[in-house]
Amino acid sequence: MKIIIILGIVAALLAAFYLVPLSTEKGPRTYASETYGISFSYPAKYLVVETDPVSGERIQHFIMLIEDTPENRALLAGEAPGREGPPVITIGIYQNNLDNYTAESFIKDTSFSNFKLSDGTQTPQTVGGLEGLAYHATGLYENDNIVVARPDLVYMLTVNYLTPTDTIISDFESVLATVQFTE
């Protein structure tokens, strides 16, 4: 019986270690990029990870907000065993001066949108003063997406989550409320 209690305490401590954010900052942080014409505030419990998966042909840039936990840091460092990534908030930025996509044509005509995994419903939504379209899709995770198209860039803002009550959804909404686009 003592061993079970000790194992339970150890398991609880390990769980707490892996689920407690490393950041001690309380207030929101700000992300800004003159290159991509976007800024927003985000909760301090997130890390910002940026990637450019395509080199050469066209601009494709991702800004990901991932919860700052020891487990996620280990995953990002390649030190965690292989597994699916955690739910994240992602802002995908795509070059648009060659294709001249509207929000709707980007959603329907590119594979980036995963619109095939949606129910086909799009609703107007304003982000940072610009009109866009929102839709829900499902796959490994549930995800809510908003696409805003400008002449030079398309922005796809996405939140991945497991259940509709996950706090990452309200964090995404708070990010959306602060998005500003610049020239």
Backbone as JSON, one array per atom type, in Angstrom:
{
  "sequence": "MKIIIILGIVAALLAAFYLVPLSTEKGPRTYASETYGISFSYPAKYLVVETDPVSGERIQHFIMLIEDTPENRALLAGEAPGREGPPVITIGIYQNNLDNYTAESFIKDTSFSNFKLSDGTQTPQTVGGLEGLAYHATGLYENDNIVVARPDLVYMLTVNYLTPTDTIISDFESVLATVQFTE",
  "N": [[0.82, -1.2, 0.0], [1.97, 1.25, 0.79], [3.81, 1.6, -1.24], [2.17, 2.02, -3.47], [1.0, 4.49, -2.8], [3.29, 6.11, -2.73], [4.15, 5.84, -5.41], [1.94, 7.05, -6.61], [2.21, 9.7, -5.69], [4.67, 10.39, -6.86], [3.97, 10.14, -9.56], [2.05, 12.19, -9.72], [3.67, 14.43, -9.2], [5.42, 14.31, -11.4], [3.55, 14.66, -13.47], [2.65, 17.25, -12.87], [5.05, 18.64, -13.28], [5.4, 18.35, -16.05], [3.16, 19.64, -17.06], [2.99, 22.25, -16.17], [3.48, 25.53, -17.17], [6.63, 26.9, -18.18], [7.16, 29.6, -18.25], [7.26, 32.52, -16.27], [6.22, 34.96, -16.55], [3.41, 37.11, -16.39], [1.71, 38.89, -17.84], [0.47, 39.68, -21.2], [2.44, 39.01, -24.17], [4.05, 40.51, -27.02], [4.04, 40.01, -30.5], [5.62, 41.01, -33.46], [6.05, 41.66, -36.89], [7.63, 43.28, -39.39], [8.32, 42.4, -41.88], [6.32, 40.52, -42.57], [4.06, 41.98, -42.13], [2.37, 41.95, -39.81], [1.09, 42.02, -36.48], [0.52, 41.04, -33.08], [-0.84, 40.31, -29.84], [-0.14, 37.87, -27.32], [-0.78, 35.24, -24.92], [1.48, 34.89, -22.16], [2.13, 32.3, -21.58], [2.86, 30.91, -23.79], [5.24, 29.76, -26.25], [6.9, 31.22, -29.05], [7.31, 29.92, -32.19], [8.92, 29.92, -35.23], [8.81, 29.04, -38.67], [10.02, 28.36, -41.98], [8.97, 26.49, -44.25], [9.29, 26.1, -47.01], [11.72, 26.64, -49.45], [12.97, 29.14, -51.56], [11.01, 29.14, -54.05], [8.35, 30.39, -53.38], [7.03, 32.59, -50.87], [6.4, 31.18, -47.78], [5.47, 31.09, -44.61], [5.42, 30.25, -41.18], [4.03, 31.03, -38.08], [3.98, 29.84, -34.97], [2.25, 29.31, -31.97], [2.99, 27.7, -29.13], [2.29, 25.91, -26.22], [4.25, 26.65, -23.4], [5.8, 24.28, -21.99], [7.77, 21.84, -20.18], [7.65, 19.37, -21.53], [6.84, 20.12, -24.13], [8.99, 21.76, -24.84], [11.03, 19.85, -24.87], [10.11, 18.29, -26.97], [10.29, 20.14, -29.11], [13.04, 20.44, -29.15], [13.81, 18.05, -30.1], [14.19, 16.02, -28.33], [12.29, 14.43, -27.24], [10.33, 11.42, -27.23], [9.07, 10.14, -30.36], [5.99, 11.46, -31.39], [2.67, 12.74, -31.94], [2.38, 16.26, -32.47], [1.59, 18.85, -30.05], [-1.61, 20.54, -29.49], [-1.84, 23.66, -31.18], [-1.62, 27.22, -31.85], [-1.65, 28.64, -34.95], [-0.29, 30.8, -37.39], [-0.35, 30.95, -40.64], [1.42, 32.17, -43.38], [1.25, 33.17, -46.67], [2.59, 33.74, -49.89], [1.04, 35.94, -52.17], [1.04, 37.58, -54.39], [1.36, 36.53, -56.91], [-0.71, 34.68, -57.43], [-3.04, 35.94, -56.69], [-5.14, 35.33, -54.84], [-8.39, 35.34, -53.39], [-9.89, 35.32, -50.14], [-11.79, 33.28, -50.19], [-11.12, 31.82, -52.58], [-8.56, 30.93, -51.9], [-9.16, 29.24, -49.76], [-10.81, 27.3, -51.01], [-9.32, 26.45, -53.25], [-6.71, 25.63, -52.62], [-4.48, 23.25, -51.12], [-3.52, 23.89, -48.68], [-5.46, 24.8, -46.95], [-7.0, 22.72, -45.94], [-9.68, 22.45, -46.38], [-11.22, 20.45, -47.44], [-11.67, 18.79, -45.36], [-13.69, 19.9, -43.98], [-17.11, 20.91, -43.18], [-17.98, 22.38, -45.26], [-19.02, 24.87, -44.75], [-18.67, 28.35, -44.67], [-18.06, 31.37, -42.97], [-18.36, 34.91, -42.78], [-15.76, 36.82, -41.3], [-14.14, 39.34, -39.47], [-10.82, 40.33, -39.12], [-8.33, 42.13, -37.59], [-9.3, 44.42, -38.83], [-9.68, 43.66, -41.44], [-11.65, 41.96, -43.86], [-12.45, 38.54, -43.76], [-12.74, 34.95, -44.1], [-14.21, 32.39, -42.15], [-13.97, 28.99, -41.03], [-14.63, 25.62, -39.97], [-12.74, 22.69, -39.51], [-11.93, 19.19, -39.43], [-9.77, 16.61, -38.26], [-6.81, 15.1, -37.35], [-6.82, 16.75, -35.15], [-9.44, 18.9, -33.97], [-10.14, 21.91, -35.7], [-10.27, 25.44, -35.98], [-10.45, 27.9, -38.39], [-9.37, 30.91, -39.96], [-9.25, 32.87, -42.79], [-7.57, 35.48, -44.36], [-7.14, 37.54, -47.06], [-4.77, 39.49, -48.73], [-3.44, 41.71, -51.26], [-0.68, 41.1, -51.43], [-0.08, 39.06, -49.56], [-1.48, 36.07, -48.06], [-3.15, 35.29, -45.1], [-3.54, 32.72, -42.84], [-5.17, 31.89, -40.07], [-5.17, 29.71, -37.41], [-6.49, 27.47, -34.96], [-5.79, 24.58, -33.2], [-7.39, 21.92, -31.5], [-8.57, 19.64, -28.95], [-11.02, 19.32, -27.57], [-14.1, 21.23, -27.44], [-13.99, 22.81, -25.18], [-11.41, 23.4, -24.54], [-8.79, 25.47, -23.3], [-7.11, 26.67, -25.12], [-8.65, 27.61, -27.17], [-9.98, 29.93, -26.24], [-7.67, 31.39, -25.81], [-6.81, 31.7, -28.45], [-8.9, 33.29, -29.44], [-8.37, 35.6, -27.95], [-5.93, 36.32, -29.06], [-6.73, 36.82, -31.73], [-8.28, 39.11, -31.34], [-6.39, 41.05, -31.06], [-4.9, 41.25, -33.35], [-3.13, 43.05, -35.81], [-2.73, 44.41, -39.01], [-0.14, 45.56, -41.09], [1.33, 47.69, -43.6]],
  "CA": [[0.0, 0.0, 0.0], [2.86, 2.4, 0.83], [4.42, 1.74, -2.56], [1.16, 2.61, -4.35], [0.89, 5.9, -2.44], [4.53, 6.77, -3.18], [4.08, 5.91, -6.87], [0.93, 8.06, -6.94], [2.8, 11.02, -5.44], [5.68, 10.6, -7.89], [3.24, 10.37, -10.81], [1.44, 13.53, -9.65], [4.74, 15.41, -9.34], [5.85, 14.3, -12.8], [2.5, 15.28, -14.28], [2.7, 18.69, -12.61], [6.26, 19.16, -13.92], [5.22, 18.4, -17.49], [2.0, 20.42, -17.46], [3.1, 23.62, -15.69], [4.28, 26.34, -18.07], [7.91, 27.37, -17.65], [7.17, 31.05, -18.18], [6.74, 33.12, -15.04], [5.59, 36.23, -16.93], [1.95, 37.06, -16.26], [1.01, 39.67, -18.85], [0.65, 39.24, -22.59], [3.63, 39.37, -24.93], [3.7, 41.01, -28.34], [4.79, 39.57, -31.67], [5.48, 41.96, -34.56], [6.93, 41.41, -38.02], [7.51, 44.22, -40.5], [8.44, 41.6, -43.11], [5.05, 39.88, -42.89], [2.97, 42.94, -41.95], [1.41, 41.5, -38.8], [1.45, 42.04, -35.06], [-0.54, 40.58, -32.19], [-0.46, 39.96, -28.46], [-0.45, 36.48, -27.0], [-0.51, 34.94, -23.51], [2.89, 34.6, -21.83], [2.35, 30.86, -21.39], [3.21, 30.31, -25.08], [6.48, 30.02, -26.98], [6.72, 31.5, -30.47], [8.19, 29.14, -33.04], [8.71, 30.32, -36.62], [9.44, 28.16, -39.66], [9.85, 28.62, -43.4], [9.14, 25.14, -44.78], [9.61, 26.08, -48.43], [12.8, 27.58, -49.76], [13.13, 29.5, -52.95], [9.94, 29.51, -54.97], [7.37, 31.36, -52.88], [7.02, 32.8, -49.42], [5.5, 30.4, -46.93], [6.04, 31.3, -43.28], [4.5, 29.86, -40.11], [4.24, 31.51, -36.71], [3.22, 28.93, -34.11], [2.23, 29.51, -30.52], [2.95, 26.39, -28.5], [2.34, 26.1, -24.78], [5.61, 26.54, -22.85], [5.93, 23.24, -20.96], [9.0, 21.05, -20.37], [7.4, 18.36, -22.55], [6.86, 20.75, -25.45], [10.37, 22.18, -25.1], [11.77, 18.64, -25.24], [9.63, 17.93, -28.3], [10.88, 21.09, -30.05], [14.48, 20.2, -29.19], [14.06, 16.71, -30.64], [14.61, 15.17, -27.21], [11.14, 13.66, -26.77], [10.02, 10.32, -28.14], [8.19, 10.52, -31.46], [4.55, 11.51, -31.14], [2.03, 13.87, -32.59], [2.61, 17.53, -31.79], [0.47, 19.31, -29.22], [-2.45, 21.57, -30.12], [-1.13, 24.94, -31.31], [-2.2, 28.31, -32.61], [-0.73, 28.84, -36.08], [-0.57, 31.81, -38.4], [0.35, 30.63, -41.88], [1.5, 33.33, -44.27], [1.53, 32.65, -48.02], [2.75, 34.74, -50.94], [-0.19, 36.05, -52.95], [1.13, 38.53, -55.51], [1.34, 35.8, -58.18], [-1.97, 33.97, -57.61], [-4.15, 36.86, -56.43], [-6.24, 34.64, -54.18], [-9.29, 35.93, -52.41], [-9.98, 34.39, -49.02], [-12.57, 32.12, -50.62], [-10.4, 30.99, -53.54], [-7.48, 30.27, -51.18], [-9.76, 28.15, -48.99], [-11.34, 26.25, -51.89], [-8.43, 26.02, -54.34], [-5.37, 25.19, -52.21], [-4.47, 22.17, -50.13], [-3.1, 24.45, -47.39], [-6.61, 25.12, -46.11], [-7.67, 21.51, -45.43], [-11.12, 22.68, -46.47], [-11.85, 19.16, -47.75], [-11.99, 18.15, -44.08], [-14.71, 20.72, -43.32], [-18.48, 20.64, -43.62], [-18.24, 23.25, -46.39], [-19.6, 26.13, -44.32], [-17.78, 29.48, -44.45], [-18.76, 32.54, -42.44], [-17.53, 36.11, -42.77], [-15.18, 37.24, -40.01], [-13.18, 40.42, -39.59], [-9.61, 40.2, -38.29], [-7.45, 43.27, -37.78], [-9.93, 45.38, -39.73], [-9.82, 43.1, -42.79], [-12.66, 40.92, -43.99], [-11.96, 37.21, -44.08], [-13.73, 33.87, -43.98], [-13.91, 31.41, -41.11], [-14.57, 27.66, -41.21], [-14.18, 24.58, -39.05], [-12.35, 21.43, -40.15], [-11.57, 18.16, -38.46], [-8.72, 15.69, -38.7], [-6.16, 14.63, -36.13], [-7.39, 17.67, -34.17], [-10.45, 19.84, -34.45], [-9.49, 23.19, -35.92], [-11.01, 26.59, -36.45], [-9.57, 28.61, -39.31], [-9.81, 32.17, -40.54], [-8.35, 33.25, -43.87], [-7.64, 36.87, -44.79], [-6.28, 37.71, -48.24], [-4.34, 40.81, -49.17], [-2.8, 41.55, -52.57], [0.68, 40.54, -51.35], [0.0, 37.87, -48.68], [-2.67, 35.47, -47.47], [-2.93, 34.89, -43.71], [-4.46, 31.69, -42.37], [-5.05, 31.81, -38.62], [-5.75, 28.42, -37.05], [-6.31, 26.91, -33.64], [-6.05, 23.14, -33.11], [-7.8, 21.57, -30.14], [-9.17, 18.32, -28.79], [-12.43, 19.46, -27.18], [-14.54, 22.63, -27.55], [-13.78, 23.54, -23.93], [-9.97, 23.61, -24.32], [-8.45, 26.89, -23.1], [-6.4, 27.22, -26.28], [-9.64, 28.3, -28.01], [-10.13, 31.31, -25.74], [-6.39, 32.05, -26.07], [-6.86, 32.05, -29.87], [-9.8, 34.43, -29.56], [-7.7, 36.79, -27.43], [-4.94, 36.68, -30.07], [-7.46, 37.4, -32.85], [-8.76, 40.44, -30.97], [-5.27, 42.01, -31.06], [-4.18, 41.22, -34.63], [-3.08, 44.26, -36.63], [-1.98, 44.25, -40.24], [0.53, 46.77, -41.52], [1.78, 47.62, -45.0]],
  "C": [[0.87, 1.26, 0.0], [3.47, 2.67, -0.54], [3.44, 2.4, -3.53], [1.01, 4.1, -4.08], [2.11, 6.67, -2.93], [4.53, 6.91, -4.7], [3.06, 6.95, -7.32], [1.47, 9.47, -6.77], [3.83, 11.35, -6.51], [5.01, 10.89, -9.24], [2.63, 11.77, -10.83], [2.51, 14.61, -9.82], [5.25, 15.48, -10.77], [4.83, 14.96, -13.7], [2.51, 16.79, -14.1], [3.9, 19.32, -13.31], [6.05, 19.31, -15.42], [4.04, 19.26, -17.94], [2.07, 21.88, -17.03], [3.97, 24.42, -16.65], [5.57, 26.81, -17.39], [7.93, 28.88, -17.45], [6.59, 31.54, -16.86], [6.11, 34.48, -15.31], [4.08, 36.1, -16.89], [1.23, 37.73, -17.42], [1.25, 39.17, -20.26], [1.97, 39.74, -23.17], [3.15, 39.87, -26.3], [4.63, 40.43, -29.39], [4.56, 40.62, -32.74], [6.49, 41.61, -35.64], [6.64, 42.44, -39.11], [7.53, 43.46, -41.82], [7.1, 41.04, -43.54], [3.83, 40.75, -42.58], [1.92, 42.53, -40.93], [1.99, 41.7, -37.41], [0.25, 41.57, -34.26], [0.04, 40.35, -30.81], [-0.88, 38.53, -28.21], [-0.12, 36.22, -25.53], [0.93, 34.5, -23.29], [3.16, 33.11, -21.67], [2.72, 30.14, -22.69], [4.61, 30.69, -25.53], [6.11, 30.37, -28.41], [7.77, 30.7, -31.23], [7.88, 29.52, -34.48], [9.45, 29.36, -37.55], [9.12, 28.67, -41.07], [10.04, 27.27, -44.1], [9.53, 25.05, -46.25], [10.75, 27.07, -48.67], [12.79, 27.88, -51.25], [11.89, 30.02, -53.64], [9.03, 30.63, -54.48], [7.47, 31.47, -51.37], [5.98, 31.88, -48.79], [6.14, 30.44, -45.55], [4.98, 30.93, -42.24], [4.97, 30.44, -38.79], [3.36, 30.62, -35.85], [3.36, 29.33, -32.66], [2.01, 28.15, -29.9], [3.11, 26.59, -27.0], [3.74, 25.78, -24.25], [5.63, 25.56, -21.67], [7.24, 22.5, -21.19], [8.82, 19.99, -21.47], [7.46, 18.95, -23.95], [8.24, 21.27, -25.82], [11.21, 20.99, -25.53], [11.38, 18.2, -26.65], [10.27, 18.83, -29.36], [12.38, 20.87, -30.22], [14.83, 18.84, -29.77], [14.49, 15.72, -29.58], [13.48, 14.31, -26.67], [10.9, 12.51, -27.74], [9.02, 10.78, -29.21], [6.72, 10.43, -31.08], [3.98, 12.66, -31.93], [2.34, 15.14, -31.8], [1.41, 17.93, -30.97], [-0.43, 20.27, -30.0], [-1.71, 22.91, -30.1], [-2.04, 25.97, -31.97], [-1.18, 28.61, -33.72], [-1.23, 29.98, -36.96], [0.3, 31.44, -39.6], [0.29, 31.83, -42.8], [2.01, 32.84, -45.62], [1.62, 33.81, -49.0], [1.5, 34.75, -51.81], [-0.08, 36.94, -54.18], [1.17, 37.84, -56.87], [-0.02, 35.18, -58.47], [-3.2, 34.85, -57.42], [-5.37, 36.16, -55.85], [-7.12, 35.62, -53.42], [-9.29, 34.95, -51.24], [-10.7, 33.11, -49.47], [-11.81, 31.23, -51.6], [-9.21, 30.29, -52.88], [-8.02, 29.06, -50.43], [-10.15, 26.99, -49.91], [-10.31, 25.66, -52.85], [-7.03, 25.59, -53.92], [-5.51, 24.06, -51.18], [-4.06, 22.68, -48.75], [-4.26, 24.58, -46.42], [-7.25, 23.9, -45.43], [-9.19, 21.64, -45.46], [-11.88, 21.4, -46.8], [-12.29, 18.43, -46.49], [-13.05, 18.94, -43.3], [-16.1, 20.28, -43.78], [-18.89, 21.55, -44.78], [-18.79, 24.62, -46.04], [-18.5, 27.17, -44.09], [-18.61, 30.65, -43.93], [-17.83, 33.74, -42.46], [-17.0, 36.41, -41.36], [-14.12, 38.29, -40.28], [-12.03, 40.17, -38.61], [-8.73, 41.4, -38.6], [-7.99, 44.29, -38.76], [-10.11, 44.89, -41.16], [-10.85, 41.99, -42.79], [-12.01, 39.6, -44.4], [-13.09, 36.21, -43.99], [-13.25, 32.86, -42.94], [-14.59, 30.09, -41.45], [-13.95, 26.71, -40.2], [-13.82, 23.35, -39.87], [-11.97, 20.44, -39.06], [-10.55, 17.24, -39.08], [-8.12, 15.09, -37.45], [-6.68, 15.45, -34.94], [-8.57, 18.38, -34.82], [-9.7, 21.14, -34.73], [-10.45, 24.22, -36.48], [-10.02, 27.45, -37.23], [-10.21, 29.91, -39.77], [-8.77, 32.56, -41.6], [-8.64, 34.69, -44.27], [-6.67, 37.01, -45.95], [-6.03, 39.18, -48.52], [-3.67, 40.64, -50.53], [-1.42, 40.88, -52.51], [0.76, 39.22, -50.57], [-1.39, 37.38, -48.3], [-2.28, 35.02, -46.07], [-3.99, 33.86, -43.35], [-4.2, 31.49, -40.88], [-5.84, 30.6, -38.14], [-5.5, 28.1, -35.59], [-6.67, 25.42, -33.73], [-6.41, 22.82, -31.68], [-8.43, 20.19, -30.15], [-10.65, 18.4, -28.47], [-12.82, 20.94, -27.25], [-14.36, 23.45, -26.27], [-12.3, 23.81, -23.64], [-9.66, 25.1, -24.22], [-7.72, 27.5, -24.28], [-7.37, 27.96, -27.2], [-9.83, 29.73, -27.54], [-8.81, 32.08, -25.9], [-6.33, 32.52, -27.53], [-7.74, 33.27, -30.08], [-9.16, 35.72, -29.04], [-6.6, 37.26, -28.39], [-5.63, 37.4, -31.23], [-7.89, 38.84, -32.57], [-7.65, 41.49, -31.04], [-4.52, 42.07, -32.38], [-4.27, 42.58, -35.33], [-2.25, 43.95, -37.85], [-1.37, 45.59, -40.63], [0.97, 46.6, -42.98], [3.18, 47.09, -45.1]]
}
